[in-house]
Each structure stands twice: as C-alpha cells, then as structure tokens.
Amino acid sequence: MALWPMAEMGMKPESFLFDRRRMLVAAAAALAVGCSREGEGKAVARKSEETAEADPMWSAFRQIYLDASGRIVDNGNGGISHSEGQGYGMVLAVQNGDRPAFEAMFNWTQSNLARQDVALFSWRYDPRQPNPVSDPNNATDGDLMIAWAMARAARQWGVAAWETRSAQIRAAIRNRLVVDRFGQHLLLPGLMGFDQGQSVTLNPSYFVWPALDAFAQYDGESTWGPVIESAEAVLRAARFGPSALPTDWIVVGPDGKPAPAPDKPPRFGFDAVRIPLYAVAGHRASLAAPIADFWRAKLASGQVPAWVDVTTGEQAPYALSPGARNVMQRLLDQPLGREALAQDYYGCVLQLLARDLK
C-alpha cells in the first residue's frame, strides 16, 4: 500500500518554493477574500478565523488544502485524500485551537472513510473514481493520528462523544493491528497484506510516539506498554548500512530481527524522514541518533540528500525538501527555517509538524 507514489518513482516531491514574503502576502490575500482554489474551504476558513487565532502557517495550510467539505486534498498525489492526511489536519487543528476546522475534518472522515465492520478508516479517497473508496484497507498511522486528535479535542473542548469514538478506535488498533510474533508485539501498518505468518512487514514511520504514549495514559500501561516496548526495540535494531539508518519499510522474521523489506527500495527516504520527527516529539531522540549523525555529517560536507540507499550508498541527486529540512533542524536542535514554504501537501505537513508536534 504505497502512500507516496512520487517517492516510490524517485520523483522530487517539492519542485517549487515560495519565498517567505510571497507566501505571507498570498496567505493574507486569500484570507481577506475568504477563498483559494476557486472558493474551496471558504466556509470552514471563515468560521475558523472567528474562533481561532490566525497563525500564518496554519491559516495558509488550511486555506490551500482544506476544502469546504472538510477534506484535506493531497495535491502531490492527484488530489486524493487519505486517513493520514485527515489525521494530520485534525491534530494540527487541535494544536491551533481551531474547532470549526477540526469538526469539519472529523465529520468528513467519519462520513467517507469510516469502516462499518471495525472502528478503523479506509486509507484512500479518490474523487476521480466512480467508487472513491475502492480499497477498504486502513493505514495505521492515520488511525493513530485520528484517535489521538479526537482524544485531545475531547479534553480541550469538553465533548464526551469524541472521547468515546477515540476509545473505540484505540481498542480496534490494539485488538486488530497488534500481532504477537517472534516474542514481540508488532504494530502492523494495516489490517491486510502485512502479516505473512513467517514474517511481518512494518513501517517504522508509523510509530507515532506521542500518540502511543497518550494512549498508554488513557488506557493503561498494561494495554500499550508491550506495544511501545516492542516498537522501540524494532527501531533500535533497524539500523542498516554504513550509516546505520532505518529504511522506509522493514520485515521482521522468525529470529525477531528486522531487515530492509525485500520488495521495496532499501532507502532511508520519504517515509522514514518522519521517524526522527516522532522520536523527538515523543522524547526519544536517542532512537534517531544515527539519523542525527548522518545528517550532521552531510551538513558539514555539503548537500543533505533527500534519500539514501542503505545497501548501495546511492543518494538522491537533490536535497531534502523544506519540510524534511525542518525535521532535520528540530532533531539537531537548530532554529527552524521559515524562509520557504513547501508547495505540496506532504512538504507543508512536515513543516507544520516539525514546528508544532509535541
């Protein structure tokens, strides 16, 4: 289940940049008339401005990517939406005190992506197709983000029904997406296609530590502690090649040890860049220590590549995107650059999360 087709094809996900002045001027103009992209998001944006302080980066993101229905539009993947994007948007809305945007996103997600058989969400919505939700499979990171956002929103705005729904999602994640294999409690990336019996495919960038820690507080250490401990152990062992970097996708076999997934490029790339983001936000920077060492060395020698093949050493011919660069700056405890705003959904998400996630 490939969430980032551009990355898998080796394409650069962010090709054009705004300078900061152009971005702020454009955002202010869009806010003044209450519209962008032919009016999409106008109603949500206007209501949000009435109830939340206008943070320029959040306001710009909301104006560009949140349409009037409450759908986060991924412009880097043909205008689709996915549970991950909805979860990111909901977390950021809570972080920015933007209840109207949060409610719009949750209502759209519940109406369009919620599965009827289990309290999880189908991962992909493609408005170009006769059946926009043709694949019922979920994406666990999206479910984690949605459940976490709902629990935080329930506490922030006092809506008990949101906590009830969050608890349902958390229970489904714990009961349906955690498998006991090889002496570990492994968090699957989705319901279907990842547990092969004699091996389990994992995505380490789906270990959203702040969400998992919050779940342990809500539901008890005995419920989530074993999952957290196994994920930490997997990530500590998933260090490959001369620079000891994790790959976007890994497999865990009968010996319990991770290896790069044989059916994916063995890259520290567009998925794995979220590993240090979640590690720092979850007070586990030591889990990303080899990544910090790699980035620090590349900074000293020149350009930091967007991805590296841990087997061959091949590197991307282009640098980290602005969003990934902000992740690097947070990991290395450097000031976050604000001089450029990514012009695609994923890059913008990384920039906002690098600044705000905690």
C-alpha positions in Angstrom: 0.0 0.0 0.0 2.0 2.9 -1.3 1.1 6.2 0.3 3.7 8.3 -1.6 3.8 7.3 -5.3 6.1 10.2 -6.2 8.6 8.9 -3.7 8.5 5.4 -5.0 9.1 6.6 -8.5 12.1 8.6 -7.4 10.4 11.9 -8.2 11.2 15.0 -6.2 8.1 15.8 -4.2 8.6 19.6 -3.9 9.8 21.3 -7.0 8.8 24.9 -6.4 9.2 27.1 -3.4 7.6 30.3 -2.2 9.9 32.8 -0.6 8.6 33.8 2.8 7.3 37.3 1.8 5.4 35.9 -1.2 3.8 33.2 1.0 2.6 35.6 3.7 1.3 38.1 1.1 -0.6 35.3 -0.7 -1.9 33.8 2.5 -3.1 37.3 3.7 -4.8 37.9 0.4 -6.5 34.5 0.5 -7.7 35.1 4.0 -9.0 38.6 3.1 -11.3 37.3 0.4 -12.0 34.0 2.3 -11.1 31.8 -0.6 -8.4 30.0 -2.5 -8.6 27.4 -5.3 -12.0 28.7 -6.6 -13.6 29.1 -3.2 -12.7 25.8 -1.7 -12.5 26.0 2.1 -14.2 29.4 2.3 -16.9 28.5 4.8 -14.5 26.5 7.0 -11.9 29.2 6.8 -14.3 32.0 7.7 -15.7 30.1 10.7 -12.2 29.1 11.8 -11.0 32.7 11.7 -13.8 33.7 14.0 -12.8 31.2 16.7 -9.0 30.7 16.4 -6.0 33.0 16.4 -4.7 33.2 12.9 -1.3 31.5 12.8 0.0 32.4 9.4 1.4 28.9 8.6 -1.7 27.1 9.8 -4.0 29.6 8.1 -2.1 29.2 4.8 -2.2 25.4 5.0 -5.9 25.4 5.8 -6.8 27.7 3.0 -4.9 25.7 0.4 -5.5 22.1 1.5 -8.8 22.0 3.4 -11.8 22.2 1.2 -15.3 23.2 2.2 -16.4 19.6 2.9 -13.7 19.0 5.4 -11.4 17.0 3.1 -7.6 17.5 3.2 -6.6 17.5 -0.5 -3.2 15.9 -1.3 -2.1 17.9 -4.4 1.0 15.8 -4.7 -1.0 12.6 -5.4 -3.6 13.7 -7.9 -6.0 15.4 -5.4 -6.8 12.3 -3.4 -7.4 12.3 0.3 -6.3 9.7 2.9 -6.8 8.9 6.5 -3.3 10.0 7.3 -3.9 13.5 5.9 -7.2 13.8 7.8 -5.4 12.8 11.0 -2.6 15.3 10.5 -5.1 18.0 9.8 -7.2 17.2 12.9 -4.1 17.1 15.1 -2.9 20.5 13.8 -6.4 22.0 14.2 -6.4 21.0 17.9 -2.9 22.3 18.3 -4.1 25.6 16.8 -7.4 25.8 18.8 -9.4 25.6 15.5 -12.6 23.8 16.5 -14.5 24.5 13.2 -11.7 23.1 11.1 -11.4 20.1 13.4 -15.2 19.4 13.3 -15.3 19.7 9.5 -12.4 17.2 9.1 -13.8 14.7 11.6 -17.3 14.8 10.1 -16.0 14.3 6.6 -13.6 11.5 7.7 -16.4 9.7 9.6 -18.8 10.0 6.7 -16.4 8.9 3.9 -13.7 6.8 5.4 -15.1 5.1 8.5 -15.4 1.3 8.1 -18.6 -0.3 9.1 -17.1 -3.6 10.3 -14.4 -2.2 12.6 -13.6 1.2 14.2 -10.8 2.0 11.7 -10.7 4.1 8.5 -10.1 3.2 4.9 -6.9 4.8 3.9 -7.6 6.3 0.5 -10.3 8.5 -1.1 -10.0 9.3 -4.8 -12.7 11.7 -6.1 -11.8 10.8 -9.7 -13.1 7.3 -9.4 -16.7 6.0 -9.6 -16.1 4.4 -6.2 -13.9 6.9 -4.3 -13.1 4.4 -1.6 -12.3 1.2 -3.6 -9.7 -0.2 -1.1 -11.2 -0.8 2.3 -7.7 -1.4 3.9 -6.6 1.0 6.6 -3.4 2.8 7.3 -2.4 2.5 10.9 -0.7 5.9 11.2 -3.8 7.6 10.0 -5.9 5.7 12.6 -3.4 6.6 15.3 -3.5 10.3 14.4 -7.3 10.4 14.2 -7.7 8.7 17.6 -5.1 10.9 19.2 -6.7 14.1 17.8 -10.1 13.1 18.9 -9.0 12.4 22.5 -7.1 15.7 22.6 -10.2 17.5 21.2 -12.5 15.9 23.7 -10.4 17.2 26.6 -9.8 20.6 25.0 -13.4 21.3 24.1 -15.3 19.1 26.6 -17.1 16.8 24.1 -17.5 13.4 25.6 -18.7 11.7 22.3 -15.3 12.4 20.8 -13.5 10.6 23.6 -15.9 7.7 23.2 -15.1 7.5 19.5 -11.4 7.8 20.2 -11.6 4.9 22.7 -13.3 2.8 20.0 -10.5 3.4 17.5 -7.8 2.8 20.1 -9.4 -0.5 21.0 -9.6 -1.5 17.3 -5.9 -0.6 16.8 -4.8 -2.6 19.9 -7.0 -5.6 19.1 -6.8 -5.8 15.4 -3.4 -4.2 14.4 -1.1 -5.6 17.0 0.2 -9.2 16.4 2.2 -11.3 18.8 5.1 -12.7 16.7 8.6 -13.8 17.5 8.3 -12.7 21.1 7.2 -9.2 20.2 4.0 -7.2 20.0 4.2 -5.8 16.5 2.2 -2.9 15.2 1.0 -3.7 11.7 0.8 -0.9 9.0 -2.7 -2.1 8.1 -5.2 -4.9 8.5 -4.4 -6.7 5.2 -1.2 -7.6 3.5 1.4 -7.2 6.2 1.3 -10.4 8.4 2.8 -13.2 6.3 3.0 -15.6 9.2 6.7 -16.4 8.9 7.5 -12.7 8.5 5.8 -9.3 9.3 6.2 -6.2 7.3 6.4 -2.9 9.3 6.8 0.7 8.6 8.8 2.4 11.4 7.5 5.8 10.5 4.1 4.6 11.7 5.4 4.5 15.3 3.8 7.8 16.4 5.3 8.0 19.8 3.3 11.0 21.2 0.1 9.2 20.3 1.2 5.9 21.7 2.3 7.5 25.0 -1.1 9.3 25.2 -2.9 6.0 24.7 -0.9 4.5 27.5 -2.1 7.3 29.8 -5.7 6.9 28.7 -6.0 3.1 28.6 -3.2 2.0 31.0 0.4 1.0 30.7 -0.5 -2.7 30.6 -2.5 -2.1 27.4 0.0 -0.2 25.4 3.3 -0.7 27.2 4.2 -4.0 25.4 3.4 -2.4 22.0 5.6 0.6 22.8 8.5 -1.6 24.1 8.4 -3.8 21.0 8.3 -0.8 18.7 11.3 0.8 20.5 13.2 -2.5 20.2 12.4 -2.8 16.5 13.6 0.7 15.8 16.8 0.3 17.8 17.6 -2.8 15.7 16.5 -1.4 12.3 19.9 0.3 11.6 21.3 -0.8 8.2 24.3 0.0 6.1 27.4 2.0 7.0 25.4 4.9 8.5 23.1 2.6 10.5 19.9 4.1 9.1 16.4 2.7 9.1 14.6 2.1 5.8 11.1 3.2 4.9 9.8 -0.4 5.1 11.2 -3.4 7.0 10.4 -7.0 7.6 10.8 -8.9 10.9 11.4 -12.7 10.5 11.4 -15.7 12.9 14.7 -14.6 14.5 12.9 -11.4 15.6 15.4 -9.2 13.8 14.4 -6.5 11.3 15.8 -6.3 7.7 15.0 -4.0 4.8 11.8 -5.1 3.1 12.8 -7.1 0.0 10.0 -5.8 -2.2 10.8 -2.1 -1.5 13.7 0.1 -2.3 16.1 -0.1 0.7 16.0 3.6 1.3 16.1 5.9 4.2 13.6 8.2 2.4 10.3 9.9 2.2 8.5 7.7 4.8 11.5 7.3 7.2 12.0 11.0 7.5 9.1 11.0 9.9 11.0 8.7 12.3 13.1 11.4 13.8 10.1 13.8 13.9 8.1 11.4 16.1 11.1 10.4 18.1 11.9 14.0 19.1 8.2 14.8 19.8 8.0 11.6 21.8 11.1 12.4 23.9 13.0 9.5 22.3 15.7 11.4 20.3 18.1 8.6 21.1 16.2 6.3 18.8 17.1 8.7 16.0 20.8 9.1 17.0 22.2 7.5 13.8 20.0 9.8 11.7 21.2 12.8 13.5 24.8 11.7 13.0 24.2 11.1 9.3 22.5 14.5 8.7 25.1 16.3 10.7 27.9 14.8 8.6 26.1 15.6 5.4 25.6 19.2 6.5 29.3 19.5 7.2 30.2 18.2 3.7 27.6 20.0 1.7 24.1 18.9 0.5 21.9 16.7 2.6 20.3 14.2 0.2 16.5 13.6 0.2 17.1 9.8 0.4 19.9 7.3 0.6 20.1 3.6 -0.4 21.4 1.9 2.7 22.7 -1.1 0.7 24.5 0.6 -2.2 25.1 4.1 -0.7 23.3 5.7 -3.7 22.0 9.1 -2.8 19.2 11.3 -4.2 20.5 13.8 -6.7 18.5 16.5 -4.9 18.4 17.8 -1.4 16.0 17.4 1.5 12.7 19.2 0.9 11.9 22.2 3.1 9.6 20.1 5.3 12.3 17.4 5.8 14.9 20.1 6.4 12.7 21.4 9.2 12.6 17.9 10.6 16.3 17.7 10.5 16.6 21.1 12.2 14.4 20.0 15.0 16.3 16.8 15.5 19.6 18.7 15.6 18.1 21.3 17.9 18.7 24.1 15.3 16.4 27.1 14.6 13.7 26.1 12.2 14.0 27.9 8.9 10.9 29.9 7.8 12.2 31.3 4.6 10.4 28.9 2.3 7.0 27.1 2.4 6.7 23.9 0.5 4.1 23.9 -2.3 2.9 20.4 -1.9 0.7 18.8 0.8 3.3 16.5 2.3 6.0 19.1 2.5 3.7 21.5 4.2 2.6 18.9 6.7 6.2 18.1 7.6 6.9 21.8 8.2 3.9 22.3 10.4 4.5 19.1 12.4 8.3 19.9 12.8 7.3 23.2 14.4 4.2 22.2 16.4 4.1 18.4 17.2 4.5 17.6 20.8 
